[in-house]
Amino acid sequence: MTKESAVKLPAGRTVRRAVKDDLPLVMRLIQQGRAKMIAAGNPHQWPPAYPPVEKIAEDIARGGSYLLYEDGLPVATFAFLPGPDPTYSHIEGGSWLDDRPYHVIHRVASAEGVHGVMADIVSYCSAFTSSIRVDTHADNRPMQAALSRLGFVYCGVIRLENGDGRRAYQRICVQMEKSCCV
Protein backbone atom coordinates (compact mmCIF):
# COMPACT_ATOMS: atom_id res chain seq x y z
CA MET A 1 0.00 0.00 0.00
CA THR A 2 1.41 3.40 -0.96
CA LYS A 3 1.17 6.44 1.26
CA GLU A 4 -1.13 8.03 -1.35
CA SER A 5 -3.59 5.15 -1.18
CA ALA A 6 -3.47 5.17 2.64
CA VAL A 7 -4.83 8.72 2.96
CA LYS A 8 -8.28 8.58 4.56
CA LEU A 9 -11.01 10.68 2.95
CA PRO A 10 -14.77 10.60 3.44
CA ALA A 11 -16.45 7.51 2.05
CA GLY A 12 -16.61 7.61 -1.71
CA ARG A 13 -13.88 10.23 -2.19
CA THR A 14 -10.42 9.49 -3.58
CA VAL A 15 -7.51 11.46 -5.01
CA ARG A 16 -5.19 10.55 -7.83
CA ARG A 17 -2.45 12.31 -9.75
CA ALA A 18 -3.53 13.69 -13.11
CA VAL A 19 -1.79 12.35 -16.19
CA LYS A 20 -1.32 13.92 -19.62
CA ASP A 21 -4.57 12.45 -20.96
CA ASP A 22 -6.46 14.18 -18.11
CA LEU A 23 -5.65 17.68 -19.41
CA PRO A 24 -9.11 18.26 -21.01
CA LEU A 25 -10.82 17.03 -17.82
CA VAL A 26 -8.72 19.31 -15.61
CA MET A 27 -9.47 22.26 -17.89
CA ARG A 28 -13.23 21.52 -17.72
CA LEU A 29 -13.07 21.50 -13.92
CA ILE A 30 -11.09 24.77 -14.01
CA GLN A 31 -13.84 26.33 -16.17
CA GLN A 32 -16.53 25.13 -13.75
CA GLY A 33 -14.52 26.48 -10.81
CA ARG A 34 -14.19 29.86 -12.55
CA ALA A 35 -17.96 29.99 -13.04
CA LYS A 36 -18.49 29.20 -9.33
CA MET A 37 -16.08 31.97 -8.32
CA ILE A 38 -17.87 34.50 -10.51
CA ALA A 39 -21.26 33.46 -9.12
CA ALA A 40 -19.88 33.87 -5.57
CA GLY A 41 -18.80 37.47 -6.23
CA ASN A 42 -15.18 36.81 -7.19
CA PRO A 43 -14.97 37.71 -10.90
CA HIS A 44 -11.32 38.85 -10.93
CA GLN A 45 -9.26 35.99 -9.49
CA TRP A 46 -9.26 33.91 -12.66
CA PRO A 47 -9.72 35.94 -15.85
CA PRO A 48 -10.89 33.95 -18.89
CA ALA A 49 -7.39 32.85 -19.95
CA TYR A 50 -6.23 31.82 -16.46
CA PRO A 51 -4.85 29.43 -15.71
CA PRO A 52 -3.41 28.86 -19.18
CA VAL A 53 -3.50 25.33 -20.51
CA GLU A 54 0.32 25.41 -20.61
CA LYS A 55 0.45 25.95 -16.82
CA ILE A 56 -1.87 23.01 -16.20
CA ALA A 57 0.18 20.85 -18.59
CA GLU A 58 3.30 21.89 -16.64
CA ASP A 59 1.63 20.94 -13.32
CA ILE A 60 0.78 17.53 -14.79
CA ALA A 61 4.31 17.02 -16.19
CA ARG A 62 5.79 17.89 -12.76
CA GLY A 63 3.51 15.33 -11.08
CA GLY A 64 1.77 18.10 -9.14
CA SER A 65 -1.73 18.09 -10.64
CA TYR A 66 -4.41 16.06 -8.88
CA LEU A 67 -8.03 15.03 -9.32
CA LEU A 68 -10.51 14.47 -6.52
CA TYR A 69 -13.17 11.85 -7.24
CA GLU A 70 -16.49 11.20 -5.55
CA ASP A 71 -18.07 7.82 -6.17
CA GLY A 72 -15.85 7.41 -9.21
CA LEU A 73 -16.69 10.78 -10.78
CA PRO A 74 -14.15 13.62 -11.04
CA VAL A 75 -15.40 16.53 -8.92
CA ALA A 76 -12.33 18.74 -8.32
CA THR A 77 -8.79 19.48 -9.33
CA PHE A 78 -5.84 21.11 -7.57
CA ALA A 79 -2.10 21.58 -7.83
CA PHE A 80 0.06 20.44 -4.92
CA LEU A 81 3.68 21.44 -5.36
CA PRO A 82 6.81 21.59 -3.22
CA GLY A 83 8.12 25.05 -2.36
CA PRO A 84 9.76 27.35 -2.55
CA ASP A 85 7.24 29.32 -4.59
CA PRO A 86 8.90 32.48 -5.98
CA THR A 87 5.80 34.61 -5.29
CA TYR A 88 6.02 33.65 -1.60
CA SER A 89 9.55 34.99 -1.10
CA HIS A 90 8.24 38.40 0.02
CA ILE A 91 5.13 38.96 2.13
CA GLU A 92 3.61 42.34 3.00
CA GLY A 93 1.76 43.27 6.18
CA GLY A 94 2.81 40.19 8.09
CA SER A 95 5.08 37.16 7.94
CA TRP A 96 5.01 33.44 7.36
CA LEU A 97 4.67 31.28 10.47
CA ASP A 98 8.13 29.80 9.89
CA ASP A 99 10.87 29.35 7.31
CA ARG A 100 10.77 25.55 7.12
CA PRO A 101 10.26 23.76 3.80
CA TYR A 102 6.64 23.81 2.68
CA HIS A 103 4.28 22.76 -0.09
CA VAL A 104 1.72 24.94 -1.83
CA ILE A 105 -1.82 24.28 -2.95
CA HIS A 106 -2.79 26.19 -6.09
CA ARG A 107 -5.50 26.17 -8.75
CA VAL A 108 -8.31 24.57 -6.72
CA ALA A 109 -11.48 24.17 -8.77
CA SER A 110 -14.57 22.05 -8.28
CA ALA A 111 -17.64 21.10 -10.23
CA GLU A 112 -20.95 22.88 -9.73
CA GLY A 113 -22.91 21.56 -6.75
CA VAL A 114 -19.88 19.94 -5.10
CA HIS A 115 -18.95 21.10 -1.60
CA GLY A 116 -16.31 20.31 1.01
CA VAL A 117 -13.50 19.67 -1.42
CA MET A 118 -10.98 21.95 0.30
CA ALA A 119 -11.21 19.88 3.50
CA ASP A 120 -10.47 16.73 1.50
CA ILE A 121 -7.63 18.40 -0.40
CA VAL A 122 -6.02 19.64 2.82
CA SER A 123 -6.48 16.25 4.47
CA TYR A 124 -4.81 14.57 1.52
CA CYS A 125 -1.94 17.07 1.30
CA SER A 126 -1.32 17.02 5.05
CA ALA A 127 -0.30 13.37 4.76
CA PHE A 128 2.78 14.50 2.80
CA THR A 129 3.92 17.69 4.53
CA SER A 130 3.57 19.47 7.84
CA SER A 131 3.59 22.96 6.29
CA ILE A 132 1.14 24.11 3.62
CA ARG A 133 0.85 27.58 2.12
CA VAL A 134 -2.06 28.88 0.04
CA ASP A 135 -3.01 32.22 -1.44
CA THR A 136 -6.33 33.55 -2.68
CA HIS A 137 -7.96 36.69 -4.01
CA ALA A 138 -9.43 39.16 -1.50
CA ASP A 139 -12.87 38.59 -3.08
CA ASN A 140 -12.72 34.80 -2.65
CA ARG A 141 -14.73 34.70 0.57
CA PRO A 142 -15.66 30.98 0.31
CA MET A 143 -11.97 30.00 0.10
CA GLN A 144 -11.02 32.33 2.96
CA ALA A 145 -13.75 30.82 5.14
CA ALA A 146 -12.65 27.29 4.27
CA LEU A 147 -9.02 28.06 5.05
CA SER A 148 -9.98 29.55 8.42
CA ARG A 149 -12.12 26.50 9.24
CA LEU A 150 -9.24 24.20 8.30
CA GLY A 151 -6.71 25.81 10.65
CA PHE A 152 -4.89 28.09 8.23
CA VAL A 153 -3.53 31.36 9.61
CA TYR A 154 -3.65 34.59 7.60
CA CYS A 155 -0.04 35.73 7.18
CA GLY A 156 -0.17 38.81 4.91
CA VAL A 157 -0.24 39.67 1.22
CA ILE A 158 1.98 38.19 -1.49
CA ARG A 159 2.38 39.58 -5.00
CA LEU A 160 1.91 37.54 -8.14
CA GLU A 161 4.34 37.95 -11.04
CA ASN A 162 2.01 40.56 -12.55
CA GLY A 163 1.95 42.54 -9.28
CA ASP A 164 -1.57 41.58 -8.19
CA GLY A 165 -1.93 41.01 -4.45
CA ARG A 166 -3.23 37.80 -2.91
CA ARG A 167 -4.13 36.99 0.69
CA ALA A 168 -1.61 34.42 1.94
CA TYR A 169 -2.22 31.67 4.49
CA GLN A 170 -0.18 28.94 6.15
CA ARG A 171 -1.00 25.84 8.15
CA ILE A 172 1.54 23.94 10.18
CA CYS A 173 0.68 20.50 11.54
CA VAL A 174 2.70 18.66 14.12
CA GLN A 175 1.93 14.96 14.17
CA MET A 176 1.42 13.53 17.66
CA GLU A 177 -1.15 11.03 18.85
CA LYS A 178 -3.67 13.32 17.21
CA SER A 179 -3.04 15.89 14.49
CA CYS A 180 -2.43 19.30 16.01
CA CYS A 181 -2.34 22.40 13.88
CA VAL A 182 -1.04 25.88 14.77
The 8 nearest C-alpha neighbors of each residue, nearest first, counted from 0:
[[1, 4, 2, 5, 3, 6, 7, 15],
 [2, 0, 3, 4, 5, 6, 126, 127],
 [1, 3, 5, 4, 6, 0, 126, 127],
 [4, 2, 1, 5, 6, 123, 15, 14],
 [3, 5, 1, 2, 6, 0, 7, 14],
 [4, 6, 2, 3, 7, 1, 0, 126],
 [7, 5, 4, 3, 123, 8, 2, 126],
 [6, 8, 5, 9, 123, 122, 4, 13],
 [9, 7, 12, 119, 10, 6, 13, 122],
 [10, 8, 12, 11, 7, 119, 13, 69],
 [11, 9, 12, 8, 70, 69, 13, 7],
 [10, 12, 70, 69, 9, 13, 71, 68],
 [13, 11, 69, 68, 10, 9, 8, 70],
 [14, 12, 68, 67, 69, 8, 11, 15],
 [15, 13, 67, 66, 68, 65, 16, 12],
 [14, 16, 66, 65, 17, 67, 13, 3],
 [17, 15, 65, 64, 66, 18, 62, 14],
 [16, 18, 65, 64, 21, 59, 66, 15],
 [17, 19, 21, 20, 59, 16, 22, 60],
 [18, 20, 21, 22, 59, 17, 56, 60],
 [19, 21, 18, 22, 23, 17, 24, 59],
 [22, 20, 24, 19, 18, 23, 17, 25],
 [21, 23, 25, 24, 20, 19, 26, 56],
 [24, 22, 26, 25, 21, 27, 20, 28],
 [25, 23, 27, 21, 26, 22, 28, 73],
 [26, 24, 22, 28, 27, 23, 21, 29],
 [25, 27, 29, 23, 24, 28, 22, 30],
 [28, 26, 30, 24, 29, 25, 23, 31],
 [27, 29, 31, 25, 30, 26, 109, 110],
 [28, 30, 26, 32, 108, 27, 31, 33],
 [31, 29, 33, 27, 28, 32, 26, 34],
 [32, 30, 28, 34, 33, 29, 110, 27],
 [33, 31, 108, 29, 35, 109, 34, 30],
 [32, 34, 30, 36, 35, 31, 29, 37],
 [33, 35, 31, 37, 32, 36, 38, 30],
 [36, 34, 32, 38, 33, 37, 39, 31],
 [37, 35, 41, 39, 33, 38, 34, 32],
 [36, 38, 42, 41, 34, 40, 39, 35],
 [37, 39, 35, 36, 40, 34, 41, 42],
 [40, 38, 36, 37, 41, 35, 139, 141],
 [41, 39, 37, 38, 42, 36, 138, 139],
 [40, 42, 37, 138, 36, 139, 43, 39],
 [41, 43, 37, 40, 44, 36, 45, 46],
 [44, 42, 45, 41, 46, 37, 136, 138],
 [45, 43, 136, 42, 46, 41, 139, 138],
 [44, 46, 49, 43, 33, 47, 50, 42],
 [45, 47, 49, 48, 43, 44, 42, 50],
 [48, 46, 49, 45, 50, 33, 30, 51],
 [49, 47, 46, 51, 50, 45, 52, 30],
 [50, 48, 51, 45, 46, 47, 52, 44],
 [49, 51, 48, 54, 52, 45, 55, 106],
 [52, 50, 49, 53, 54, 48, 55, 56],
 [51, 53, 55, 54, 56, 50, 26, 22],
 [52, 54, 56, 51, 55, 57, 50, 58],
 [55, 53, 57, 51, 56, 52, 58, 50],
 [54, 56, 58, 52, 57, 53, 59, 51],
 [55, 57, 53, 59, 54, 58, 52, 60],
 [56, 58, 54, 60, 55, 59, 53, 61],
 [59, 57, 55, 63, 64, 61, 56, 60],
 [58, 60, 64, 56, 62, 57, 61, 63],
 [59, 61, 57, 62, 58, 56, 19, 63],
 [62, 60, 58, 63, 59, 57, 64, 80],
 [63, 61, 59, 60, 64, 58, 16, 17],
 [62, 64, 58, 79, 78, 80, 61, 59],
 [65, 63, 78, 59, 58, 17, 16, 62],
 [66, 64, 16, 17, 77, 76, 15, 78],
 [65, 67, 76, 15, 14, 75, 17, 16],
 [66, 68, 14, 75, 13, 74, 73, 76],
 [69, 67, 73, 72, 13, 12, 74, 71],
 [68, 70, 12, 72, 11, 71, 74, 73],
 [69, 71, 11, 72, 12, 68, 13, 10],
 [70, 72, 69, 68, 73, 11, 12, 13],
 [71, 73, 68, 69, 70, 74, 67, 12],
 [74, 72, 68, 67, 75, 69, 66, 71],
 [73, 75, 110, 68, 109, 67, 72, 69],
 [76, 74, 109, 67, 108, 66, 73, 110],
 [75, 77, 66, 108, 65, 107, 67, 25],
 [78, 76, 107, 106, 65, 64, 105, 79],
 [77, 79, 64, 105, 63, 104, 106, 65],
 [80, 78, 104, 63, 103, 64, 77, 105],
 [79, 81, 103, 63, 102, 78, 82, 104],
 [80, 82, 102, 103, 101, 83, 79, 84],
 [83, 81, 84, 102, 101, 103, 80, 100],
 [82, 84, 85, 81, 101, 100, 87, 102],
 [83, 85, 82, 87, 86, 88, 103, 81],
 [86, 84, 87, 88, 83, 82, 89, 160],
 [87, 85, 84, 88, 159, 158, 157, 160],
 [88, 86, 85, 84, 89, 157, 90, 83],
 [87, 89, 85, 86, 90, 84, 83, 157],
 [90, 88, 87, 157, 91, 86, 158, 85],
 [89, 91, 157, 156, 155, 94, 93, 87],
 [92, 90, 156, 155, 93, 157, 89, 94],
 [93, 91, 155, 156, 90, 94, 154, 157],
 [92, 94, 155, 154, 91, 90, 95, 156],
 [95, 93, 154, 90, 155, 96, 92, 91],
 [94, 96, 97, 154, 169, 98, 93, 90],
 [95, 97, 94, 169, 98, 154, 171, 170],
 [98, 96, 95, 99, 94, 171, 100, 130],
 [97, 99, 100, 95, 96, 101, 130, 94],
 [100, 98, 97, 101, 130, 96, 129, 95],
 [101, 99, 98, 82, 130, 102, 83, 81],
 [102, 100, 130, 82, 131, 99, 81, 103],
 [103, 101, 81, 82, 131, 80, 132, 130],
 [104, 102, 132, 80, 131, 79, 133, 81],
 [103, 105, 79, 133, 78, 132, 80, 77],
 [104, 106, 78, 107, 77, 103, 79, 133],
 [105, 107, 77, 78, 108, 104, 76, 50],
 [108, 106, 77, 76, 105, 109, 78, 75],
 [109, 107, 32, 29, 76, 75, 28, 106],
 [110, 108, 75, 32, 74, 28, 76, 113],
 [109, 111, 74, 31, 113, 28, 75, 32],
 [110, 112, 113, 31, 109, 35, 32, 34],
 [111, 113, 110, 114, 109, 35, 74, 31],
 [114, 112, 111, 110, 109, 74, 115, 116],
 [115, 113, 116, 112, 109, 117, 111, 110],
 [116, 114, 117, 118, 119, 113, 145, 120],
 [115, 117, 119, 118, 114, 120, 75, 109],
 [116, 118, 120, 119, 115, 121, 145, 107],
 [119, 117, 121, 116, 120, 115, 122, 149],
 [120, 118, 122, 116, 117, 121, 123, 8],
 [119, 121, 117, 123, 122, 118, 116, 124],
 [122, 120, 124, 118, 123, 119, 125, 117],
 [123, 121, 119, 125, 120, 124, 118, 126],
 [122, 124, 120, 121, 125, 126, 6, 119],
 [125, 123, 121, 126, 127, 122, 120, 128],
 [126, 124, 122, 128, 127, 123, 121, 129],
 [125, 127, 124, 123, 128, 6, 122, 129],
 [128, 126, 125, 124, 129, 123, 2, 3],
 [129, 127, 125, 130, 126, 124, 102, 101],
 [128, 130, 172, 171, 125, 173, 131, 127],
 [131, 129, 171, 101, 128, 170, 102, 172],
 [132, 130, 102, 170, 103, 101, 169, 171],
 [131, 133, 169, 103, 168, 102, 170, 104],
 [134, 132, 168, 104, 103, 167, 169, 105],
 [135, 133, 167, 166, 165, 168, 132, 136],
 [134, 136, 165, 166, 139, 137, 167, 133],
 [135, 137, 165, 139, 138, 44, 166, 134],
 [136, 138, 139, 166, 165, 135, 140, 164],
 [139, 137, 41, 136, 140, 40, 44, 43],
 [140, 138, 136, 41, 142, 137, 141, 143],
 [139, 141, 143, 142, 138, 144, 137, 41],
 [142, 140, 144, 143, 139, 145, 39, 146],
 [143, 141, 145, 144, 140, 139, 146, 135],
 [144, 142, 140, 146, 145, 141, 147, 139],
 [145, 143, 147, 141, 142, 146, 140, 148],
 [146, 144, 142, 148, 147, 143, 149, 141],
 [145, 147, 149, 143, 151, 148, 144, 142],
 [146, 148, 144, 151, 149, 145, 150, 143],
 [149, 147, 145, 146, 150, 144, 151, 143],
 [148, 150, 146, 147, 151, 145, 118, 121],
 [151, 149, 147, 148, 170, 180, 146, 152],
 [150, 152, 170, 146, 169, 147, 168, 149],
 [151, 153, 168, 169, 154, 170, 150, 147],
 [152, 154, 168, 167, 155, 151, 169, 166],
 [153, 155, 168, 94, 93, 95, 167, 152],
 [156, 154, 93, 92, 167, 91, 90, 166],
 [155, 157, 166, 91, 165, 167, 90, 164],
 [158, 156, 90, 165, 164, 87, 167, 91],
 [159, 157, 164, 162, 163, 86, 165, 160],
 [158, 160, 162, 163, 161, 86, 164, 157],
 [159, 161, 162, 158, 86, 163, 85, 164],
 [160, 162, 159, 163, 158, 164, 86, 157],
 [163, 161, 159, 158, 160, 164, 157, 165],
 [164, 162, 159, 158, 161, 165, 160, 157],
 [165, 163, 158, 157, 156, 159, 162, 166],
 [164, 166, 136, 135, 157, 156, 134, 167],
 [165, 167, 156, 135, 134, 155, 136, 137],
 [168, 166, 134, 156, 155, 154, 133, 153],
 [169, 167, 153, 133, 152, 154, 132, 151],
 [170, 168, 132, 151, 152, 131, 133, 171],
 [171, 169, 151, 131, 130, 150, 152, 132],
 [170, 172, 130, 129, 180, 181, 131, 169],
 [173, 171, 180, 129, 179, 174, 130, 181],
 [172, 174, 179, 180, 175, 178, 129, 171],
 [173, 175, 178, 172, 179, 177, 176, 129],
 [176, 174, 177, 178, 173, 179, 172, 180],
 [175, 177, 178, 174, 179, 173, 172, 180],
 [176, 178, 175, 179, 174, 173, 180, 172],
 [179, 177, 174, 175, 173, 180, 172, 176],
 [180, 178, 173, 172, 177, 174, 181, 175],
 [179, 181, 172, 171, 173, 150, 178, 170],
 [180, 171, 172, 170, 179, 150, 151, 152]]
